[in-house]
Amino acid sequence: MICHVMRQIHLDLPDRSNNLNNSEADRRAGDRWFAPGGRYGAVALQIRHPGNGSPPTAARAGATAFVRSAFTLPELLVVIGIIAILIALLLPALSKARSSGQAVSCLSNLRQIMMGFHVYAADNKQRLPDPAATEQSWESLLRPYLRAREAYHCASDGGLFDNLRSSYDWRDTPDAATTVAGKLLIEIRRPDAVFVFDALPEWHGKGKINSAQADGSAQTMGYQDCLKDLDRPVNAP
């Protein structure tokens, strides 16, 4: 009996040794797949099959990876040139759009100021402000009726508002026939008479000025046309 057992152990030892050797060989072969210098170590992560050292077929099929190289100097120069051209094309359009927006905002301010003059006159027996008599600016006389600070500010005035607190002037001429200061509203018979306007020309285009008329409308007009209107009597039809 003992001899039979010893004989069986003797027969089993080579098989176990062969299994251990095969397992060790599988481990080493599998490690080669994962090693940084191995076939797939620098490309993709492989899943080692416990039965052999070869990577699975699915993993081998998806093991290809692409590494994008950086831009070359000529390519970068071409891209920079294209961007510069696009900026050069877009800047004038953006500047024009910005100027148009500021002009529209300015005209809105002038309409509000005209409304302020009419409300002031309604509270003062239809008489318009007279800064010389009250020793106050027309803006100060209107502020109880038009409190918004930005209503007196044109964004295109180049900083004038920061110094004078107003971007606008009004028809306060030294000639009694052409001025509207201290006059009754019914004395102004020209509805298109320029009433209030930009303090300086060309904020909204060469030779242009924004103005509001006695009837409450506002427009962009030629600067010379504005000056000619200021020389016309307000009571002339």
Secondary structure, 3 states (H helix, E strand, C coil): CHHHHHHHHHHHHHHHHHHHHHHHHHHHHHHHHHCCCCCCCCCCCCCCCCCCCCCCHHHHHCCCCCCCCCCCHHHHHHHHHHHHHHHHHHHHHHHHHHHHHHHHHHHHHHHHHHHHHHHHHHHCCCECCCHHHHCCCHHHHHCCCCCCHHHHCCCCCCCHHHHHCCCEEECCCCCCCCCCCCCEHHHCCCCCCEEEEECCCCCCCCCEEEEEECCCCEEEEEHHHHHHHHCCCCCCC
